Amino acid sequence: MTQQDGRQHATRPVVELHCSLFPLSGHWQLPTRPWHQHYPPEVPRGLVYPDIRLEQFVLLAAEHYPTRLGIVFQRSEWTYGELYERIRHVAARLRTLGLEPGDRIVFALPNCPEFVVLWFAAHYLGLQVVHGSPLYSGEELARLVEATGAKMLVALDLRLAASIETTRLTPVPYLVVVTLLPHLSYSLAAAYRFRRWWSRNPEPAPGTKLIDFDELYEPGPLPPKKPLVDDPDQPAVFQPTGGTTGIPKLAVLSHRNLVSNVAQLHSVSGRRPGEETMLGILPFFHVFGATVSMLVGLGGAATLVLQAKFHARRALRLIERYRVSIAPMVPFMMRALVEELRRRKYDTSSLKLSICGASALDEPTRTAFVQLTGAEVCEGYGLSEASPVTHANFPGAVRPGTIGMPLPDTDARIVDATTGLRDLGPGEVGELIVRGPQVMMGYHNAPEETAATLRDGWLYTGDLATMDEDGYFRIVDRKKDMIITGGLNVYPSEVEEVLRSYPGVQECAVVGEPDPKWGERVVAWIVPEPGAELNATELRNFLKQHLAGYKVPRDFRMVDELPLNFLGKVRRVALRERAASGQDPSS
């Protein structure tokens, strides 16, 4: 036995893995846990990780597979050799602008080749990437620039043109505007609008230089063949997460965190380098899409087929045309694909695996997707603070309705949700806590929040979960979403699952609202199916057949749609705020 980081480690014969470009070897990393006995034979309990940074993913892919198709977007197709050369050209141009290792760049882009090029060019120079969103307003981006001290903001054409002036709140030295026109076949009208806007806005603010992304491709002296920084423990990504007011908290993820998570995912995927084609429809500006799609894809020399904005019909056409084999997505995407597949026939025979996360996948959608495509669906779990994946259903060891087992080198416990000190037994509901090499460095400039979330090496997720005797985990709800009514706990997801089974309910969300007598009352917000007329008394009687009385909602509010975030998750906080402000529920 050897001791490392306060944990016991047993040794085992080295097992070489062949699922990524960088060499990995397996060894026992944790004491035996219940889930280890259910690992497939080819999956080791732990890994020896490569001591590299993220920019080396594309470098290795270009060395091993220079002519393999790396990026596909609209009418653009780049090989890994071409992608790597573009990255070096852009890195050279950034260097001439005076950007230095440790400087930060805010990204506000959808999935596109420029995102990939600039993301890796930044890391090539030792810069740090701050994930924004193309859906942010100019004011939100200005706050992100101010919070991180970023030297550059990268925004999409047209979408932010009207609000770019608000970046005057915090002048940023460089504003790079990306236009997707070179990739589009229907670009004349858009080109006219963009060039007209560009001519009217030569400078967005005093002290800010406006740069067309194409200028970054201008010829010039190239940087060295190898990246300028070689320290994998430096911050790589600042990921906004968990904010309810003002600027969200920023989880700081190191190169080592992200490389470790990619290696873990490669070790359980069963796929081989240079042989896969991956659908890039998860947004890369969130670490879920950045890791599970972009980094896992490029780290395995897969062909990455990008879509800037999810559209079910176009996604299925891409699967058909490019023979996509792996499709990471979130439940609302899978539901949309199922609906489209029921309307039209597509050739999805190439699809072998769909990785699904972000929220719970309902069983009817999972079953229908498997039947219609023949692909295996593997649900998983993660959070921004863990790069993000900690649990997954491994191919060949799937248990529907669970988030699967912890990844290699990832430990997990269920603890008392009140104190966080007492371990709970199989089937008991408590807070899920995890630890592993993928867990973040901390929150940016937030020592108190960091100390509350990272305790003795464990990441307290804030999610309520259970573990069964075999070591498979199931998420019950968010700790902060749990409703306490009359001293009794109500888990919204449990009520929602029953509600969705009622005829005429298309979607629903259950939240707690203040109540002077009970502390909180249970309220259901419901989107009826088109043409359906739902009666509150009948709904209540139906729920009483399946749930304890205290779990049955006191109020049922019919709305046209629920507030969702970009991953399709219901924004419960928005529903609570709407009720607290006295707004009309349908507004």
KEFI-10132 format. One line per 4 residues: number of its first residue (from 1); their letters; for each residue x, y, z negated of C-alpha. Coordinates in Angstrom, 1 decimal. Example, Ala and Ser with C-alpha at 12.3 -4.5 7.8 and 13.67 -1.06 7.14 Angstrom:
BEGIN
1) as) 12.3:-4.5:-7.8; 13.7:-1.1:-7.1
This chain:
BEGIN
1) mtqq) 0.0:0.0:0.0; 1.1:3.5:0.7; 0.0:6.8:-0.7; -0.9:9.8:1.4
5) dgrq) -3.0:12.9:0.6; -4.1:11.3:-2.7; -5.7:8.3:-0.9; -4.7:4.6:-0.7
9) hatr) -3.7:3.3:2.7; -3.2:-0.3:3.6; -1.0:-1.1:6.6; -2.0:-3.3:9.6
13) pvve) -0.5:-4.3:12.9; -0.5:-1.5:15.4; -3.2:-1.6:18.0; -2.7:0.5:21.1
17) lhcs) -5.7:2.3:22.4; -6.2:3.0:26.1; -9.1:5.5:26.1; -7.1:8.8:26.3
21) lfpl) -4.1:10.3:28.0; -2.1:10.6:24.8; -0.9:7.4:23.1; -2.7:6.4:20.0
25) sghw) -2.1:3.6:17.6; -4.4:2.2:14.9; -3.7:1.6:11.2; -5.8:1.3:8.1
29) qlpt) -6.4:4.8:6.8; -9.1:4.4:4.2; -9.9:1.8:1.5; -12.5:-0.6:2.8
33) rpwh) -15.9:1.0:3.1; -19.3:-0.7:3.8; -19.3:0.5:7.4; -15.9:-1.0:8.3
37) qhyp) -17.3:-4.5:8.6; -19.6:-3.3:11.3; -17.0:-1.6:13.5; -16.6:-3.3:16.9
41) pevp) -13.4:-5.3:17.0; -11.7:-2.8:19.3; -12.3:0.1:17.0; -9.6:0.6:14.3
45) rglv) -10.4:2.1:10.9; -7.8:4.7:11.3; -5.5:6.3:13.9; -2.0:7.7:14.3
49) ypdi) -2.7:11.1:15.9; -0.6:12.8:18.6; 1.2:15.8:17.4; 0.0:18.1:20.2
53) rleq) -2.0:21.2:20.8; -5.2:21.5:23.0; -3.6:23.1:26.0; -1.6:19.9:26.6
57) fvll) -4.8:18.0:27.5; -4.8:19.6:30.9; -1.0:19.5:31.3; -1.1:15.7:30.7
61) aaeh) -4.1:15.2:33.0; -2.3:17.2:35.8; 0.9:15.1:35.3; -0.9:11.7:35.4
65) yptr) -3.8:12.5:37.8; -2.9:15.6:39.9; -5.2:14.8:42.8; -8.2:13.6:40.7
69) lgiv) -11.2:15.9:40.8; -11.2:17.7:37.5; -13.9:20.4:37.7; -17.1:20.6:39.7
73) fqrs) -19.4:23.6:39.6; -21.9:24.6:42.3; -19.8:24.5:45.5; -16.4:24.6:43.8
77) ewty) -14.4:21.4:43.3; -10.9:21.6:41.7; -8.4:18.9:41.2; -6.5:18.6:37.9
81) gely) -3.4:19.9:39.7; -5.3:23.0:41.0; -6.9:23.5:37.5; -3.5:23.5:35.8
85) erir) -2.0:26.0:38.3; -5.0:28.3:37.8; -4.5:28.1:34.0; -0.8:29.0:34.4
89) hvaa) -1.6:32.0:36.7; -4.1:33.4:34.3; -1.8:32.8:31.3; 0.9:34.8:33.1
93) rlrt) -1.5:37.7:33.8; -2.6:37.7:30.1; 1.0:37.9:29.1; 1.6:40.9:31.2
97) lgle) -1.3:42.7:29.4; 0.7:42.4:26.2; -1.3:39.7:24.4; 0.8:37.9:21.9
101) pgdr) 0.5:34.6:20.0; -2.1:34.9:17.2; -4.2:37.5:19.1; -7.9:36.7:19.5
105) ivfa) -10.3:36.6:22.5; -14.1:36.6:22.2; -15.8:34.4:24.8; -19.4:35.2:25.9
109) lpnc) -19.7:32.9:28.9; -21.8:30.0:30.0; -20.3:26.8:31.3; -18.2:27.6:34.4
113) pefv) -14.7:27.0:35.7; -13.6:30.4:34.4; -14.5:29.4:30.9; -12.3:26.4:31.1
117) vlwf) -9.4:28.2:32.8; -9.4:31.2:30.4; -9.9:29.0:27.3; -6.8:26.9:28.1
121) aahy) -4.8:29.8:29.3; -5.4:31.5:26.0; -4.2:28.5:24.1; -1.2:28.2:26.5
125) lglq) 0.0:31.6:25.1; -0.8:30.8:21.5; -3.9:33.0:21.5; -7.0:32.1:19.4
129) vvhg) -10.5:31.7:20.9; -13.6:33.1:19.2; -16.8:31.5:20.5; -19.5:34.0:21.2
133) sply) -22.6:33.4:23.4; -23.8:34.8:26.7; -27.1:35.2:24.9; -25.7:37.7:22.4
137) sgee) -26.5:41.4:22.8; -23.7:43.8:23.2; -24.2:44.9:19.6; -23.8:41.3:18.4
141) larl) -20.6:40.9:20.4; -19.3:44.2:19.0; -19.8:42.9:15.5; -18.0:39.7:16.4
145) veat) -15.1:41.7:17.9; -14.9:43.8:14.8; -15.0:40.8:12.4; -12.2:39.0:14.2
149) gakm) -10.1:41.9:15.4; -10.2:40.5:18.9; -8.0:42.1:21.6; -10.2:40.9:24.5
153) lval) -13.9:40.3:25.2; -14.9:38.1:28.1; -18.5:38.6:29.3; -20.7:37.4:32.2
157) dlrl) -21.7:39.7:35.0; -25.2:41.3:35.1; -26.4:39.6:31.9; -24.5:41.9:29.6
161) aasi) -24.2:44.9:32.0; -27.1:46.7:30.4; -25.8:46.3:26.8; -22.0:46.5:27.4
165) ettr) -22.2:50.2:26.3; -22.8:49.0:22.7; -19.3:47.7:22.6; -18.4:51.4:22.0
169) ltpv) -19.1:50.6:18.4; -15.8:48.7:18.3; -13.6:49.5:21.3; -11.8:46.4:22.5
173) pylv) -8.6:46.9:24.5; -9.6:44.6:27.4; -13.1:43.7:28.7; -13.0:40.9:31.3
177) vvtl) -16.1:40.5:33.4; -16.6:37.2:35.1; -18.8:36.9:38.2; -19.9:33.4:39.3
181) lphl) -20.3:34.6:42.9; -17.4:32.6:44.4; -19.0:29.4:43.3; -22.5:30.2:44.6
185) sysl) -24.0:29.5:48.0; -26.8:32.0:47.6; -24.7:35.0:46.5; -25.4:37.9:48.8
189) aaay) -28.1:39.6:46.8; -26.3:39.0:43.5; -23.0:40.2:45.0; -24.7:43.5:46.1
193) rfrr) -26.2:44.1:42.6; -22.9:43.2:40.9; -20.7:45.4:43.1; -23.2:48.3:42.7
197) wwsr) -23.1:48.0:38.9; -19.3:47.7:39.0; -18.9:50.9:41.0; -21.1:52.8:38.4
201) npep) -19.2:51.4:35.4; -15.4:51.7:36.0; -14.7:52.1:32.3; -17.1:50.8:29.6
205) apgt) -15.6:52.9:26.8; -12.6:55.1:26.1; -9.6:53.0:25.4; -11.1:49.9:27.0
209) klid) -9.8:48.5:30.2; -12.3:46.8:32.5; -10.9:43.8:34.4; -12.6:41.7:37.1
213) fdel) -11.7:38.1:36.3; -10.4:37.6:39.8; -7.6:40.1:39.0; -6.2:37.5:36.6
217) yepg) -5.4:35.3:39.6; -3.1:37.9:41.1; 0.4:36.6:41.9; 3.1:37.2:39.4
221) plpp) 5.9:35.5:37.5; 4.6:32.3:36.0; 5.1:31.4:32.3; 7.3:28.4:31.4
225) kkpl) 6.1:25.0:32.4; 5.4:24.2:28.8; 3.1:26.3:26.5; 4.7:29.0:24.4
229) vddp) 3.6:27.7:21.0; 4.0:24.2:19.7; 2.5:24.4:16.2; -0.8:22.3:16.1
233) dqpa) -1.7:23.6:12.6; -2.4:27.1:13.9; -6.0:28.2:14.3; -7.5:27.4:17.7
237) vfqp) -11.2:28.2:17.6; -13.4:30.5:15.4; -16.9:29.0:15.6; -19.9:31.1:14.3
241) tggt) -22.1:29.0:12.0; -24.8:29.2:9.4; -25.4:32.9:9.2; -28.9:34.2:8.3
245) tgip) -28.1:37.9:8.2; -25.6:40.0:10.0; -22.5:38.2:11.4; -22.5:34.4:10.9
249) klav) -19.8:32.7:9.0; -16.8:31.8:11.2; -15.5:28.2:10.8; -11.8:28.2:11.6
253) lshr) -10.7:25.0:13.4; -7.1:24.2:14.0; -5.6:22.5:17.1; -5.0:19.5:14.8
257) nlvs) -8.6:19.5:13.7; -9.9:19.4:17.3; -7.3:17.0:18.7; -8.1:14.6:15.9
261) nvaq) -11.8:14.7:16.6; -11.2:14.1:20.3; -8.9:11.1:19.5; -11.5:9.7:17.1
265) lhsv) -14.2:10.0:19.8; -12.0:8.4:22.4; -11.2:5.5:20.1; -14.9:4.6:19.8
269) sgrr) -16.0:5.3:23.3; -14.7:2.2:25.1; -13.9:4.3:28.2; -10.7:4.5:30.2
273) pgee) -8.7:7.5:31.3; -9.1:8.7:34.9; -12.2:6.6:35.5; -15.2:8.6:34.1
277) tmlg) -17.4:11.4:35.3; -18.9:13.5:32.6; -21.9:15.9:32.7; -21.1:19.3:31.2
281) ilpf) -24.5:20.6:30.3; -23.9:21.2:26.6; -22.8:24.9:26.1; -19.1:25.1:25.7
285) fhvf) -19.4:28.2:23.6; -20.5:25.9:20.8; -18.0:23.5:19.4; -20.4:20.5:20.0
289) gatv) -20.2:21.1:23.8; -16.5:22.3:23.6; -15.4:19.1:21.9; -17.8:16.3:23.1
293) smlv) -18.0:17.5:26.7; -15.0:19.7:27.6; -12.2:18.4:25.4; -13.3:14.7:25.4
297) glgg) -13.7:14.9:29.2; -10.4:16.7:30.0; -8.5:14.7:27.3; -9.5:11.5:29.2
301) aatl) -8.9:12.9:32.8; -12.6:12.7:33.5; -14.3:14.6:36.3; -16.3:17.3:34.5
305) vlqa) -19.5:18.3:36.3; -20.7:21.7:35.0; -24.1:23.3:34.8; -24.2:27.0:33.6
309) kfha) -27.9:26.7:32.4; -29.6:23.4:31.8; -32.2:22.5:34.4; -33.5:19.0:34.4
313) rral) -34.0:18.5:38.1; -30.6:19.9:39.0; -28.9:17.9:36.2; -30.4:14.6:37.7
317) rlie) -29.3:15.6:41.1; -25.7:16.1:39.8; -25.9:12.7:38.1; -27.0:11.2:41.4
321) ryrv) -24.5:13.0:43.6; -21.4:12.7:41.5; -22.1:9.3:40.0; -22.0:10.7:36.4
325) siap) -21.1:7.9:33.9; -21.3:9.9:30.5; -23.9:12.5:29.7; -23.7:14.3:26.3
329) mvpf) -26.9:16.2:25.5; -29.3:17.2:22.8; -32.9:15.8:22.3; -34.7:18.6:24.2
333) mmra) -32.6:17.9:27.2; -33.2:14.2:27.1; -37.0:14.8:26.8; -36.8:17.1:29.9
337) lvee) -34.9:14.5:31.9; -37.5:11.8:30.9; -40.3:14.0:32.1; -38.6:14.6:35.4
341) lrrr) -37.7:10.9:35.9; -41.4:10.1:35.4; -42.3:12.5:38.2; -39.6:11.6:40.7
345) kydt) -37.1:8.8:41.3; -33.4:9.5:41.0; -30.5:7.1:41.3; -29.1:7.1:37.7
349) sslk) -27.4:3.6:38.0; -24.0:5.2:37.4; -25.0:6.4:33.9; -23.5:4.2:31.2
353) lsic) -23.6:6.3:28.1; -25.5:9.3:26.7; -24.2:10.9:23.5; -27.0:12.7:21.7
357) gasa) -26.8:15.0:18.7; -27.7:18.4:17.1; -31.1:17.2:15.9; -33.0:13.9:15.4
361) ldep) -34.0:12.1:18.6; -37.5:10.7:18.5; -37.8:7.0:19.3; -40.3:7.3:22.2
365) trta) -37.8:9.6:24.1; -34.9:7.3:23.3; -36.7:4.2:24.5; -38.0:5.9:27.7
369) fvql) -34.6:7.3:28.5; -33.0:3.8:28.2; -35.7:2.2:30.3; -35.6:4.8:33.0
373) tgae) -31.8:5.2:33.3; -30.3:1.9:31.9; -27.8:4.0:29.9; -27.0:3.3:26.3
377) vceg) -28.0:6.1:23.9; -25.7:6.8:21.0; -26.8:9.3:18.4; -24.3:11.0:16.2
381) ygls) -24.0:13.7:13.7; -21.7:16.6:13.1; -21.4:20.2:12.0; -19.3:23.2:13.2
385) easp) -17.1:22.9:10.1; -16.0:19.4:11.2; -15.0:20.1:14.8; -17.9:18.9:14.9
389) vtha) -18.4:15.0:14.9; -18.2:12.9:11.7; -20.7:10.1:12.4; -21.7:8.2:15.5
393) nfpg) -23.5:5.1:16.7; -20.7:3.2:18.5; -21.4:1.6:21.9; -22.4:-1.9:21.2
397) avrp) -23.3:-1.2:17.5; -26.3:1.1:17.8; -29.0:1.3:15.2; -31.8:3.6:16.4
401) gtig) -33.0:6.2:14.0; -29.6:6.5:12.3; -26.7:8.8:12.9; -24.5:5.7:12.8
405) mplp) -21.2:5.2:10.9; -18.4:7.6:10.0; -15.7:7.8:12.7; -12.2:6.3:12.1
409) dtda) -10.4:8.1:9.2; -13.6:9.8:8.1; -14.9:9.1:4.6; -18.4:9.9:3.6
413) rivd) -20.5:9.8:0.4; -24.0:10.6:-0.8; -24.0:12.6:-3.9; -26.6:14.1:-6.3
417) attg) -27.9:17.2:-4.4; -28.1:19.3:-7.6; -24.7:18.9:-9.1; -22.7:17.2:-6.3
421) lrdl) -20.9:15.2:-8.9; -22.7:11.8:-9.1; -22.5:9.2:-6.3; -25.9:7.7:-5.3
425) gpge) -26.7:4.2:-4.3; -28.0:2.7:-1.0; -31.3:4.3:0.0; -31.1:7.2:-2.4
429) vgel) -31.5:10.7:-1.0; -28.7:13.1:-1.7; -26.3:15.5:-0.1; -23.9:14.1:2.5
433) ivrg) -20.3:15.0:1.9; -17.4:14.1:4.2; -13.6:14.3:4.6; -11.3:13.6:7.4
437) pqvm) -8.6:15.2:9.7; -11.4:17.0:11.7; -12.6:19.1:8.7; -12.0:22.9:9.2
441) mgyh) -9.3:25.0:7.7; -12.0:27.2:6.0; -14.2:30.2:6.8; -12.6:33.3:8.2
445) nape) -12.1:36.0:5.5; -14.7:34.3:3.3; -12.8:32.6:0.3; -15.9:32.3:-1.8
449) etaa) -17.9:30.5:0.9; -14.9:28.3:1.7; -14.5:27.3:-2.0; -18.2:26.5:-2.2
453) tlrd) -18.1:24.3:0.9; -14.7:22.6:0.6; -14.3:21.0:-2.8; -11.4:18.7:-3.7
457) gwly) -10.9:17.9:0.0; -14.6:17.1:0.6; -16.8:19.1:3.0; -20.3:19.6:1.4
461) tgdl) -22.5:19.5:4.5; -25.8:20.9:3.0; -27.6:18.0:4.7; -29.7:15.5:2.8
465) atmd) -29.1:11.9:3.8; -29.2:8.3:2.8; -26.8:5.4:3.4; -28.0:1.8:3.7
469) edgy) -26.1:-1.2:2.4; -24.3:-1.7:5.8; -22.9:1.9:5.8; -25.3:3.4:8.4
473) friv) -26.4:6.9:7.6; -29.7:8.6:8.1; -30.3:12.4:7.9; -33.4:13.3:5.9
477) drkk) -33.3:17.1:6.1; -31.3:20.2:5.5; -30.8:20.8:1.8; -31.9:24.4:2.3
481) dmii) -35.0:23.4:4.2; -36.3:21.0:1.4; -39.5:22.3:0.0; -40.1:22.1:-3.8
485) tggl) -43.8:22.3:-4.5; -45.0:21.8:-8.1; -41.6:20.4:-9.0; -41.8:17.7:-6.3
489) nvyp) -39.5:17.4:-3.2; -41.0:17.5:0.3; -38.8:16.8:3.3; -40.1:18.7:6.4
493) seve) -38.8:16.1:8.8; -40.9:13.4:7.1; -44.1:15.4:7.5; -43.2:16.4:11.1
497) evlr) -42.7:12.8:12.1; -46.3:12.0:11.1; -47.7:15.2:12.6; -46.2:14.4:16.0
501) sypg) -48.0:11.1:16.1; -51.4:12.9:16.0; -53.1:13.2:19.4; -52.8:16.7:20.8
505) vqec) -49.7:17.8:18.8; -46.9:18.7:21.3; -44.4:20.1:18.8; -44.4:21.2:15.2
509) avvg) -42.3:22.6:12.3; -43.0:22.4:8.6; -41.6:25.0:6.2; -42.1:26.1:2.7
513) epdp) -43.6:29.5:1.9; -43.7:31.2:-1.6; -46.7:30.3:-3.7; -47.4:31.9:-7.1
517) kwge) -48.8:28.7:-8.6; -46.8:25.9:-7.0; -43.5:27.8:-6.3; -43.8:26.8:-2.6
521) rvva) -46.6:25.6:-0.4; -46.2:23.4:2.6; -47.1:25.0:5.9; -47.2:23.4:9.3
525) wivp) -46.7:25.4:12.5; -48.0:23.5:15.5; -47.8:23.8:19.3; -50.9:22.0:20.7
529) epga) -50.7:20.1:24.0; -52.3:22.1:26.9; -56.1:21.9:26.5; -56.0:20.3:23.1
533) elna) -58.3:21.7:20.3; -56.9:20.8:16.9; -59.1:20.9:13.7; -57.3:21.6:10.4
537) telr) -59.7:19.4:8.4; -59.1:16.4:10.7; -55.4:17.0:10.7; -55.3:17.1:6.9
541) nflk) -57.4:13.9:6.6; -55.1:12.1:9.1; -52.0:13.1:7.1; -53.5:12.0:3.8
545) qhla) -53.6:8.5:5.3; -49.9:8.5:5.7; -48.4:10.8:3.1; -48.8:11.6:-0.5
549) gykv) -51.2:14.5:-1.2; -48.5:17.0:-2.3; -46.7:16.5:1.1; -49.8:17.4:3.2
553) prdf) -49.6:21.0:4.5; -51.9:23.6:2.9; -52.1:25.6:6.1; -51.9:24.8:9.8
557) rmvd) -50.9:27.6:12.2; -51.3:27.1:15.9; -48.7:28.9:18.1; -47.8:28.9:21.8
561) elpl) -44.2:28.1:21.1; -41.7:27.6:18.2; -38.6:29.8:17.8; -35.6:27.7:19.0
565) nflg) -31.9:28.2:19.2; -29.8:27.4:22.3; -29.4:23.8:21.3; -33.2:23.3:21.0
569) kvrr) -33.3:23.3:17.2; -36.3:25.0:15.5; -35.2:28.2:13.7; -37.1:27.6:10.4
573) valr) -35.7:30.7:8.9; -37.5:32.7:11.7; -40.8:31.1:10.7; -40.3:31.9:7.1
577) eraa) -39.4:35.5:7.9; -42.4:35.8:10.2; -44.7:34.7:7.4; -43.0:36.9:4.8
581) sgqd) -43.3:40.0:7.0; -47.0:39.4:7.5; -46.7:39.0:11.3; -49.4:37.3:13.3
585) pss) -48.3:33.6:13.6; -48.8:33.6:17.3; -46.5:36.7:17.8
